[in-house]
Amino acid sequence: MDEPKLKSPSPQKKPKVVVRRKSPPSRSAYSLSEREEIFRRFSVQRPEPKGELAHTNAFTLLVAVALSAQATDAGVNKATRTLFDVADTPSKMIALGEDRLRDYIKTIGLYRNKAKNVMALSHKLIQEFDGEVPRTREELVTLPGVGRKTANVVLSMAFGQATMAVDTHIFRIANRIKLAPGKTPDDVEMNLLRVIPKHYLYHAHHWLILHGRYVCKARKPECERCVIADICKSPEKTWDIPASLVELPAQVIGEAID
């Protein structure tokens, strides 16, 4: 009887390697001279812009920014006004305890989870950083509840580093006015760092946030109050500043259009 023919083993298929590529930088709708003029006007309007989260040191800033996710700065400030009087360091926060911390911040959205994160990051600061807030993004994002945006805010406001923290306002504006379009906050951050003139980068984060909060609002942009309305290339734009006002100081422009 003939021996049965043995099938040669089929070669194992190699697992398909998926290479994730970064999104290519999107092109800004503005020339270099137009971008220079946009941020020149922002600098005239607000020469020394300040963040609106109340804090007394790097630790309280870190906590305030962590609490501000899906909450307003005003709401966070109301909750932390008395909290930071009794817990302005990691050791004092741990001594306060999670239950009492929740009582202070219970008016803030997601306060239970945020309280856990604040306690956890306080412990980690003491155990791994001698109670000090680290000065690098790589170290900051290892803290519980701290993402890239929070880290960038702390690096900018506490340590004077030129960073671009992309919140909902900045993400909206970068795409709405076609300054630095991107599909994700990371894309927008990368594109903004590329297109903003370097000498304006340090304050650019606050200029864009305040512009989005008070002028280029989510539901309806108030183009009649905008200092860059004549330059803006947003399809949603409804009004241009008269050319005769362009070179006037921002406060004069504001008075002229009120």
Backbone as CSV, one residue per row, in Angstrom:
resi,resn,N_x,N_y,N_z,CA_x,CA_y,CA_z,C_x,C_y,C_z
1,MET,0.857,-1.190,0.000,0.000,0.000,0.000,0.884,1.228,0.000
2,ASP,0.525,2.182,-0.844,1.322,3.404,-0.909,1.255,4.158,0.397
3,GLU,2.381,4.722,0.775,2.407,5.564,1.975,1.643,6.855,1.712
4,PRO,0.843,7.295,2.684,0.137,8.568,2.476,1.129,9.708,2.342
5,LYS,0.831,10.589,1.433,1.701,11.747,1.240,1.499,12.744,2.380
6,LEU,2.592,13.107,2.947,2.526,14.086,4.040,2.568,15.499,3.475
7,LYS,1.669,16.303,3.922,1.653,17.698,3.485,2.764,18.461,4.188
8,SER,3.476,19.200,3.423,4.508,20.037,4.041,3.849,21.139,4.846
9,PRO,4.371,21.401,6.016,3.735,22.416,6.865,3.735,23.776,6.179
10,SER,2.575,24.413,6.251,2.471,25.743,5.634,3.254,26.743,6.475
11,PRO,3.982,27.618,5.815,4.772,28.603,6.574,3.877,29.499,7.413
12,GLN,4.313,29.765,8.638,3.522,30.624,9.518,3.528,32.050,9.003
13,LYS,2.363,32.634,9.045,2.260,34.017,8.603,2.849,34.947,9.656
14,LYS,3.663,35.827,9.191,4.237,36.806,10.110,3.181,37.837,10.477
15,PRO,3.151,38.215,11.747,2.162,39.227,12.139,2.405,40.532,11.391
16,LYS,1.318,41.119,10.971,1.414,42.372,10.230,1.791,43.509,11.176
17,VAL,2.824,44.202,10.824,3.281,45.315,11.649,2.614,46.592,11.156
18,VAL,1.890,47.227,12.040,1.213,48.475,11.690,2.052,49.635,12.202
19,VAL,2.496,50.445,11.290,3.300,51.604,11.660,2.403,52.821,11.734
20,ARG,2.313,53.410,12.912,1.487,54.606,13.093,2.329,55.831,12.774
21,ARG,1.885,56.550,11.796,2.604,57.743,11.397,1.930,58.987,11.967
22,LYS,2.750,59.934,12.321,2.204,61.200,12.804,1.498,61.916,11.664
23,SER,0.437,62.640,12.022,-0.255,63.420,11.008,0.688,64.479,10.460
24,PRO,0.703,64.636,9.135,1.560,65.688,8.591,1.069,67.056,9.035
25,PRO,1.960,68.004,9.208,1.524,69.323,9.639,0.560,69.945,8.638
26,SER,-0.530,70.516,9.144,-1.496,71.173,8.279,-1.011,72.582,7.969
27,ARG,-1.371,73.047,6.803,-0.926,74.363,6.377,-1.794,75.452,7.003
28,SER,-1.162,76.455,7.565,-1.889,77.606,8.081,-2.424,78.425,6.920
29,ALA,-3.569,79.048,7.117,-4.153,79.894,6.075,-3.489,81.267,6.010
30,TYR,-2.524,81.504,6.908,-1.942,82.835,7.033,-0.460,82.834,6.665
31,SER,-0.052,83.893,6.022,1.363,84.074,5.708,2.117,84.442,6.979
32,LEU,3.434,84.402,6.914,4.241,84.780,8.064,3.953,86.204,8.505
33,SER,3.810,87.115,7.569,3.539,88.511,7.929,2.163,88.661,8.565
34,GLU,1.193,87.882,8.112,-0.137,87.932,8.722,-0.112,87.367,10.137
35,ARG,0.620,86.281,10.337,0.739,85.708,11.687,1.463,86.672,12.625
36,GLU,2.461,87.320,12.109,3.179,88.331,12.897,2.223,89.435,13.335
37,GLU,1.353,89.866,12.434,0.411,90.943,12.746,-0.666,90.481,13.730
38,ILE,-1.132,89.257,13.590,-2.138,88.722,14.517,-1.623,88.792,15.950
39,PHE,-0.420,88.286,16.156,0.099,88.225,17.525,0.627,89.574,17.998
40,ARG,0.994,90.446,17.067,1.339,91.818,17.469,0.127,92.495,18.088
41,ARG,-1.028,92.310,17.474,-2.252,92.936,17.995,-2.656,92.326,19.336
42,PHE,-2.531,91.000,19.445,-2.813,90.382,20.742,-1.892,90.955,21.816
43,SER,-0.638,91.210,21.457,0.328,91.731,22.436,-0.002,93.159,22.846
44,VAL,-0.586,93.926,21.932,-1.009,95.290,22.265,-2.254,95.246,23.149
45,GLN,-3.143,94.337,22.818,-4.395,94.216,23.573,-4.151,93.751,25.003
46,ARG,-3.272,92.765,25.164,-2.970,92.223,26.495,-1.458,92.052,26.624
47,PRO,-0.738,93.101,26.997,0.730,93.018,27.062,1.242,91.952,28.029
48,GLU,0.546,91.761,29.144,0.964,90.776,30.142,-0.227,89.897,30.517
49,PRO,-0.615,88.987,29.638,-1.792,88.157,29.926,-1.525,87.213,31.093
50,LYS,-2.554,86.993,31.872,-2.427,86.123,33.036,-3.477,85.021,32.975
51,GLY,-3.097,83.853,33.461,-4.073,82.788,33.616,-5.068,83.155,34.702
52,GLU,-6.268,82.619,34.622,-7.325,83.017,35.550,-7.553,82.026,36.684
53,LEU,-6.742,80.978,36.758,-6.841,80.056,37.894,-6.041,80.609,39.069
54,ALA,-6.703,80.789,40.208,-6.032,81.308,41.401,-5.093,80.249,41.975
55,HIS,-3.893,80.680,42.343,-2.926,79.751,42.942,-1.872,80.556,43.696
56,THR,-1.136,79.883,44.571,-0.117,80.566,45.371,1.282,80.035,45.120
57,ASN,1.389,78.858,44.543,2.693,78.266,44.245,2.505,77.192,43.170
58,ALA,3.592,76.517,42.798,3.520,75.524,41.731,2.583,74.371,42.079
59,PHE,2.559,73.972,43.349,1.691,72.863,43.742,0.218,73.245,43.635
60,THR,-0.153,74.407,44.154,-1.568,74.806,44.075,-1.983,75.049,42.622
61,LEU,-1.048,75.504,41.784,-1.364,75.649,40.359,-1.626,74.273,39.746
62,LEU,-0.774,73.313,40.056,-0.950,71.954,39.553,-2.307,71.397,39.948
63,VAL,-2.674,71.574,41.206,-3.966,71.077,41.688,-5.113,71.806,40.987
64,ALA,-5.002,73.126,40.872,-6.066,73.908,40.249,-6.284,73.498,38.797
65,VAL,-5.211,73.292,38.063,-5.337,72.891,36.660,-5.941,71.492,36.563
66,ALA,-5.524,70.592,37.435,-6.087,69.245,37.437,-7.584,69.272,37.745
67,LEU,-7.993,70.178,38.624,-9.412,70.299,38.975,-10.233,70.962,37.878
68,SER,-9.573,71.701,36.993,-10.296,72.529,36.018,-10.810,71.749,34.817
69,ALA,-10.434,70.475,34.681,-10.932,69.673,33.564,-12.457,69.614,33.607
70,GLN,-13.093,69.976,32.504,-14.557,69.991,32.395,-15.195,70.853,33.477
71,ALA,-14.526,71.937,33.828,-15.065,72.885,34.811,-14.570,74.277,34.434
72,THR,-15.244,75.303,34.924,-14.821,76.666,34.628,-13.772,77.120,35.628
73,ASP,-12.930,78.053,35.209,-11.927,78.598,36.123,-12.594,79.259,37.322
74,ALA,-13.693,79.954,37.065,-14.403,80.633,38.158,-14.915,79.625,39.183
75,GLY,-15.438,78.504,38.702,-15.933,77.477,39.612,-14.818,76.848,40.423
76,VAL,-13.664,76.622,39.782,-12.512,76.063,40.498,-12.011,77.050,41.541
77,ASN,-11.908,78.324,41.159,-11.422,79.340,42.103,-12.314,79.449,43.329
78,LYS,-13.610,79.323,43.119,-14.541,79.395,44.250,-14.297,78.248,45.226
79,ALA,-14.006,77.066,44.689,-13.795,75.892,45.537,-12.430,75.920,46.223
80,THR,-11.418,76.431,45.517,-10.053,76.363,46.065,-9.696,77.568,46.938
81,ARG,-10.540,78.574,46.943,-10.231,79.775,47.734,-9.952,79.428,49.192
82,THR,-10.776,78.573,49.762,-10.560,78.165,51.157,-9.681,76.920,51.264
83,LEU,-9.711,76.069,50.224,-8.889,74.855,50.235,-7.409,75.193,50.351
84,PHE,-6.939,76.143,49.560,-5.515,76.452,49.547,-5.053,77.193,50.795
85,ASP,-6.002,77.683,51.575,-5.627,78.281,52.870,-5.144,77.213,53.847
86,VAL,-5.649,75.993,53.684,-5.295,74.924,54.626,-4.421,73.831,54.010
87,ALA,-4.335,73.799,52.664,-3.570,72.719,52.016,-2.880,73.266,50.770
88,ASP,-1.734,73.901,50.992,-1.004,74.481,49.861,0.311,73.754,49.576
89,THR,0.498,72.582,50.172,1.662,71.736,49.905,1.192,70.285,49.853
90,PRO,1.966,69.402,49.243,1.569,67.989,49.202,1.358,67.386,50.586
91,SER,2.236,67.707,51.537,2.101,67.124,52.882,0.831,67.616,53.569
92,LYS,0.496,68.883,53.391,-0.733,69.410,54.001,-1.969,68.808,53.339
93,MET,-1.872,68.553,52.034,-3.008,67.948,51.325,-3.236,66.531,51.839
94,ILE,-2.165,65.778,52.047,-2.290,64.419,52.573,-2.864,64.450,53.985
95,ALA,-2.398,65.412,54.786,-2.906,65.535,56.155,-4.386,65.887,56.159
96,LEU,-4.823,66.649,55.160,-6.239,67.018,55.058,-7.101,65.783,54.856
97,GLY,-6.643,64.872,53.997,-7.382,63.629,53.764,-8.379,63.755,52.628
98,GLU,-8.651,62.619,51.988,-9.524,62.618,50.806,-10.953,63.020,51.121
99,ASP,-11.483,62.577,52.268,-12.871,62.912,52.606,-13.058,64.415,52.762
100,ARG,-12.156,65.047,53.492,-12.280,66.498,53.686,-11.999,67.247,52.400
101,LEU,-11.085,66.738,51.579,-10.826,67.362,50.281,-12.091,67.360,49.429
102,ARG,-12.808,66.251,49.436,-14.057,66.183,48.667,-15.050,67.245,49.119
103,ASP,-15.085,67.508,50.408,-16.006,68.530,50.912,-15.679,69.911,50.335
104,TYR,-14.398,70.183,50.146,-13.994,71.480,49.600,-14.334,71.615,48.114
105,ILE,-14.231,70.509,47.358,-14.347,70.610,45.898,-15.625,69.976,45.350
106,LYS,-16.599,69.716,46.191,-17.791,68.990,45.746,-18.658,69.780,44.771
107,THR,-18.400,71.086,44.620,-19.149,71.868,43.633,-18.554,71.740,42.233
108,ILE,-17.410,71.062,42.112,-16.734,70.899,40.823,-17.125,69.554,40.214
109,GLY,-17.336,69.526,38.926,-17.682,68.286,38.242,-16.623,67.211,38.422
110,LEU,-17.075,65.957,38.548,-16.181,64.796,38.707,-15.307,64.912,39.952
111,TYR,-15.845,65.536,40.994,-15.022,65.856,42.165,-14.510,64.625,42.896
112,ARG,-15.243,63.523,42.866,-14.773,62.324,43.578,-13.489,61.778,42.944
113,ASN,-13.501,61.629,41.616,-12.320,61.117,40.926,-11.160,62.106,41.020
114,LYS,-11.476,63.394,40.944,-10.434,64.419,41.037,-9.792,64.423,42.424
115,ALA,-10.589,64.188,43.458,-10.045,64.129,44.818,-9.062,62.962,44.946
116,LYS,-9.421,61.816,44.358,-8.513,60.661,44.396,-7.191,60.997,43.709
117,ASN,-7.284,61.668,42.549,-6.073,62.012,41.806,-5.198,63.011,42.558
118,VAL,-5.822,64.001,43.190,-5.052,64.996,43.941,-4.325,64.348,45.106
119,MET,-4.989,63.433,45.789,-4.324,62.742,46.884,-3.187,61.858,46.363
120,ALA,-3.447,61.167,45.242,-2.426,60.274,44.680,-1.218,61.057,44.181
121,LEU,-1.456,62.190,43.517,-0.312,62.966,43.024,0.459,63.607,44.177
122,SER,-0.240,63.937,45.261,0.434,64.483,46.440,1.378,63.446,47.045
123,HIS,0.892,62.215,47.155,1.739,61.121,47.661,2.958,60.910,46.758
124,LYS,2.729,60.925,45.445,3.830,60.671,44.518,4.852,61.811,44.552
125,LEU,4.387,63.037,44.711,5.318,64.159,44.798,6.253,64.001,45.992
126,ILE,5.716,63.535,47.109,6.542,63.344,48.306,7.474,62.139,48.151
127,GLN,6.928,61.051,47.610,7.711,59.815,47.513,8.809,59.883,46.453
128,GLU,8.546,60.573,45.339,9.487,60.530,44.220,10.141,61.865,43.867
129,PHE,9.577,62.964,44.373,10.113,64.275,43.973,10.392,65.184,45.176
130,ASP,10.540,64.589,46.345,10.854,65.353,47.561,9.854,66.470,47.820
131,GLY,8.612,66.254,47.436,7.564,67.224,47.698,7.543,68.406,46.749
132,GLU,8.414,68.393,45.731,8.495,69.502,44.784,7.818,69.128,43.461
133,VAL,7.192,70.105,42.822,6.592,69.877,41.509,7.713,69.798,40.471
134,PRO,7.803,68.708,39.710,8.888,68.577,38.724,8.780,69.620,37.621
135,ARG,9.927,69.887,36.987,10.009,70.951,35.990,10.109,70.438,34.556
136,THR,9.834,69.166,34.340,9.845,68.639,32.976,8.494,68.006,32.660
137,ARG,8.120,68.056,31.394,6.854,67.468,30.968,6.860,65.963,31.190
138,GLU,7.990,65.337,30.901,8.084,63.882,31.032,7.793,63.428,32.459
139,GLU,8.259,64.191,33.442,8.007,63.840,34.839,6.595,64.223,35.264
140,LEU,6.125,65.368,34.828,4.791,65.825,35.228,3.699,64.856,34.790
141,VAL,3.801,64.330,33.574,2.721,63.463,33.082,2.715,62.089,33.750
142,THR,3.711,61.795,34.592,3.663,60.550,35.361,2.777,60.695,36.598
143,LEU,2.385,61.920,36.931,1.551,62.148,38.107,0.103,61.788,37.801
144,PRO,-0.608,61.175,38.750,-2.014,60.807,38.525,-2.868,62.016,38.149
145,GLY,-3.659,61.859,37.098,-4.569,62.919,36.680,-3.926,64.052,35.909
146,VAL,-2.633,63.930,35.589,-1.924,64.998,34.878,-1.613,64.536,33.456
147,GLY,-2.208,65.224,32.496,-1.941,64.937,31.091,-1.047,66.003,30.487
148,ARG,-0.885,65.933,29.203,0.017,66.855,28.503,-0.435,68.310,28.653
149,LYS,-1.746,68.543,28.550,-2.240,69.926,28.655,-1.936,70.503,30.031
150,THR,-2.252,69.752,31.080,-1.984,70.216,32.441,-0.502,70.473,32.641
151,ALA,0.320,69.551,32.148,1.773,69.711,32.284,2.241,70.988,31.598
152,ASN,1.720,71.260,30.403,2.132,72.455,29.672,1.734,73.735,30.399
153,VAL,0.548,73.737,31.001,0.118,74.920,31.758,1.055,75.170,32.939
154,VAL,1.390,74.118,33.661,2.270,74.255,34.819,3.660,74.724,34.390
155,LEU,4.180,74.153,33.322,5.504,74.548,32.838,5.523,76.019,32.441
156,SER,4.427,76.471,31.857,4.356,77.866,31.424,4.167,78.823,32.593
157,MET,3.145,78.572,33.399,2.770,79.541,34.431,3.661,79.467,35.668
158,ALA,4.125,78.276,36.010,4.939,78.142,37.223,6.427,78.301,36.952
159,PHE,6.865,77.864,35.763,8.309,77.812,35.512,8.763,78.631,34.313
160,GLY,7.842,79.406,33.717,8.228,80.344,32.672,8.694,79.730,31.376
161,GLN,8.242,78.508,31.082,8.637,77.868,29.830,7.602,78.167,28.739
162,ALA,8.073,78.356,27.529,7.183,78.649,26.406,6.562,77.346,25.908
163,THR,5.331,77.077,26.316,4.634,75.859,25.917,3.288,76.225,25.302
164,MET,2.615,75.253,24.730,1.305,75.486,24.140,0.335,74.434,24.662
165,ALA,-0.418,74.801,25.678,-1.412,73.897,26.254,-2.712,74.046,25.470
166,VAL,-3.119,73.008,24.783,-4.298,73.082,23.915,-5.536,72.635,24.677
167,ASP,-6.349,73.618,25.071,-7.633,73.309,25.698,-8.729,73.441,24.640
168,THR,-9.991,73.401,25.068,-11.092,73.451,24.099,-11.114,74.771,23.337
169,HIS,-10.772,75.886,24.018,-10.772,77.185,23.353,-9.723,77.230,22.250
170,ILE,-8.506,76.819,22.569,-7.420,76.883,21.590,-7.667,75.906,20.444
171,PHE,-8.164,74.721,20.762,-8.463,73.742,19.707,-9.506,74.313,18.748
172,ARG,-10.532,74.946,19.311,-11.588,75.529,18.480,-11.040,76.650,17.595
173,ILE,-10.293,77.576,18.189,-9.810,78.727,17.436,-8.820,78.310,16.349
174,ALA,-7.890,77.427,16.679,-6.888,77.002,15.703,-7.545,76.437,14.453
175,ASN,-8.657,75.722,14.637,-9.373,75.159,13.501,-10.350,76.154,12.889
176,ARG,-11.057,76.900,13.716,-12.078,77.818,13.206,-11.477,78.895,12.310
177,ILE,-10.394,79.518,12.746,-9.826,80.610,11.953,-8.723,80.113,11.013
178,LYS,-8.482,78.787,11.014,-7.511,78.151,10.114,-6.084,78.616,10.387
179,LEU,-5.818,78.939,11.646,-4.465,79.344,12.008,-3.521,78.143,12.040
180,ALA,-3.970,77.061,12.691,-3.152,75.848,12.799,-4.085,74.657,12.910
181,PRO,-4.781,74.315,11.822,-5.770,73.242,11.895,-5.152,71.900,12.257
182,GLY,-5.940,71.103,12.953,-5.481,69.767,13.331,-6.648,68.936,13.803
183,LYS,-6.535,67.606,13.654,-7.630,66.716,14.035,-7.630,66.401,15.524
184,THR,-6.491,66.522,16.168,-6.387,66.205,17.588,-5.692,67.356,18.307
185,PRO,-5.838,67.439,19.642,-5.105,68.469,20.378,-3.599,68.406,20.165
186,ASP,-3.039,67.192,20.060,-1.603,67.064,19.826,-1.216,67.635,18.461
187,ASP,-2.062,67.383,17.452,-1.796,67.945,16.125,-1.810,69.469,16.174
188,VAL,-2.817,70.016,16.852,-2.937,71.472,16.947,-1.747,72.063,17.696
189,GLU,-1.347,71.399,18.780,-0.183,71.881,19.531,1.051,71.938,18.634
190,MET,1.311,70.845,17.908,2.468,70.797,17.027,2.407,71.897,15.967
191,ASN,1.216,72.098,15.385,1.080,73.088,14.324,1.201,74.514,14.844
192,LEU,0.665,74.773,16.033,0.790,76.114,16.610,2.248,76.438,16.926
193,LEU,2.959,75.480,17.482,4.382,75.701,17.778,5.167,75.993,16.505
194,ARG,4.681,75.479,15.394,5.364,75.684,14.121,5.057,77.044,13.505
195,VAL,3.807,77.536,13.689,3.404,78.746,12.949,3.460,80.033,13.764
196,ILE,3.444,79.931,15.086,3.489,81.150,15.902,4.904,81.720,15.885
197,PRO,5.069,83.006,15.584,6.410,83.611,15.635,7.051,83.387,16.998
198,LYS,8.289,82.940,17.020,8.939,82.509,18.248,8.930,83.580,19.337
199,HIS,9.081,84.843,18.965,9.152,85.899,19.971,7.795,86.192,20.608
200,TYR,6.730,85.585,20.090,5.414,85.740,20.707,4.954,84.459,21.410
201,LEU,5.755,83.416,21.348,5.296,82.103,21.798,5.002,82.047,23.294
202,TYR,5.775,82.757,24.113,5.612,82.625,25.561,4.203,83.004,26.017
203,HIS,3.642,84.097,25.465,2.307,84.546,25.884,1.188,84.013,24.988
204,ALA,1.535,83.351,23.885,0.523,82.970,22.895,-0.569,82.087,23.482
205,HIS,-0.192,81.190,24.377,-1.166,80.289,25.009,-2.282,81.075,25.685
206,HIS,-1.910,82.075,26.491,-2.925,82.861,27.192,-3.700,83.775,26.243
207,TRP,-3.025,84.349,25.262,-3.734,85.204,24.305,-4.841,84.436,23.604
208,LEU,-4.541,83.215,23.169,-5.523,82.432,22.436,-6.664,81.961,23.339
209,ILE,-6.332,81.556,24.565,-7.387,81.133,25.498,-8.338,82.288,25.794
210,LEU,-7.788,83.444,26.124,-8.629,84.597,26.476,-9.427,85.078,25.267
211,HIS,-8.835,84.993,24.095,-9.558,85.373,22.879,-10.741,84.438,22.659
212,GLY,-10.528,83.142,22.888,-11.602,82.172,22.722,-12.669,82.281,23.793
213,ARG,-12.255,82.635,24.988,-13.192,82.716,26.105,-14.095,83.940,26.010
214,TYR,-13.561,85.061,25.557,-14.297,86.319,25.628,-14.701,86.901,24.283
215,VAL,-14.120,86.443,23.181,-14.443,87.029,21.876,-14.861,85.955,20.872
216,CYS,-13.962,85.045,20.555,-14.248,84.015,19.554,-14.934,82.840,20.248
217,LYS,-16.134,83.092,20.747,-16.843,82.145,21.598,-17.374,80.954,20.814
218,ALA,-17.652,79.875,21.547,-18.025,78.615,20.909,-19.315,78.728,20.105
219,ARG,-20.356,79.260,20.711,-21.648,79.280,20.032,-21.696,80.305,18.912
220,LYS,-21.186,81.504,19.204,-21.234,82.562,18.196,-20.075,83.510,18.416
221,PRO,-19.132,83.558,17.477,-18.010,84.492,17.642,-18.482,85.934,17.582
222,GLU,-17.943,86.753,18.476,-18.318,88.175,18.512,-17.320,88.960,17.657
223,CYS,-17.470,88.817,16.357,-16.504,89.376,15.411,-16.428,90.898,15.501
224,GLU,-17.507,91.533,15.921,-17.500,93.000,16.030,-16.575,93.488,17.136
225,ARG,-16.138,92.591,18.031,-15.231,92.957,19.119,-13.819,92.421,18.899
226,CYS,-13.556,91.859,17.731,-12.307,91.144,17.492,-11.233,92.056,16.902
227,VAL,-10.038,92.025,17.503,-8.955,92.887,17.033,-8.253,92.344,15.795
228,ILE,-8.591,91.121,15.383,-7.983,90.575,14.164,-9.050,90.268,13.114
229,ALA,-10.218,90.893,13.228,-11.339,90.564,12.340,-11.016,90.800,10.873
230,ASP,-10.227,91.838,10.578,-9.929,92.130,9.172,-8.932,91.142,8.579
231,ILE,-8.165,90.449,9.446,-7.193,89.459,8.975,-7.804,88.065,8.952
232,CYS,-8.734,87.819,9.855,-9.302,86.483,10.067,-9.862,85.887,8.776
233,LYS,-9.592,84.597,8.562,-10.041,83.899,7.359,-11.053,82.803,7.672
234,SER,-11.727,82.943,8.800,-12.738,81.960,9.167,-13.982,82.132,8.303
235,PRO,-14.561,81.028,7.828,-15.819,81.129,7.078,-16.983,81.585,7.949
236,GLU,-16.797,81.551,9.283,-17.844,81.994,10.196,-17.776,83.495,10.480
237,LYS,-16.760,84.167,9.959,-16.571,85.587,10.268,-17.750,86.403,9.755
238,THR,-18.178,87.363,10.581,-19.369,88.154,10.236,-19.097,89.645,10.136
239,TRP,-17.868,90.083,10.516,-17.640,91.531,10.580,-16.157,91.820,10.478
240,ASP,-15.791,92.911,9.819,-14.399,93.336,9.703,-14.187,94.644,10.444
241,ILE,-13.052,94.735,11.135,-12.668,96.016,11.716,-12.316,96.968,10.581
242,PRO,-12.821,98.203,10.606,-12.425,99.157,9.564,-10.917,99.330,9.527
243,ALA,-10.368,99.418,8.315,-8.919,99.521,8.156,-8.344,100.702,8.910
244,SER,-9.117,101.764,9.075,-8.615,102.969,9.752,-8.321,102.725,11.222
245,LEU,-8.871,101.626,11.797,-8.676,101.354,13.218,-7.526,100.381,13.471
246,VAL,-7.009,99.776,12.427,-6.068,98.677,12.594,-4.834,99.079,13.386
247,GLU,-4.292,100.274,13.156,-3.053,100.671,13.801,-3.255,101.307,15.175
248,LEU,-4.515,101.485,15.597,-4.767,102.105,16.892,-4.509,101.117,18.011
249,PRO,-4.167,101.607,19.223,-4.027,100.707,20.367,-5.301,99.914,20.588
250,ALA,-5.167,98.717,21.121,-6.312,97.822,21.291,-7.407,98.443,22.138
251,GLN,-7.039,99.211,23.181,-8.072,99.783,24.033,-8.901,100.812,23.269
252,VAL,-8.254,101.512,22.326,-8.984,102.469,21.499,-9.900,101.737,20.549
253,ILE,-9.408,100.620,19.982,-10.243,99.815,19.101,-11.478,99.341,19.840
254,GLY,-11.269,98.877,21.085,-12.390,98.396,21.886,-13.427,99.472,22.107
255,GLU,-12.963,100.693,22.407,-13.888,101.789,22.633,-14.646,102.147,21.349
256,ALA,-13.943,102.031,20.218,-14.552,102.410,18.963,-15.660,101.460,18.530
257,ILE,-15.541,100.187,18.932,-16.528,99.209,18.465,-17.560,98.854,19.517
258,ASP,-17.420,99.383,20.738,-18.427,99.104,21.771,-19.733,99.804,21.457
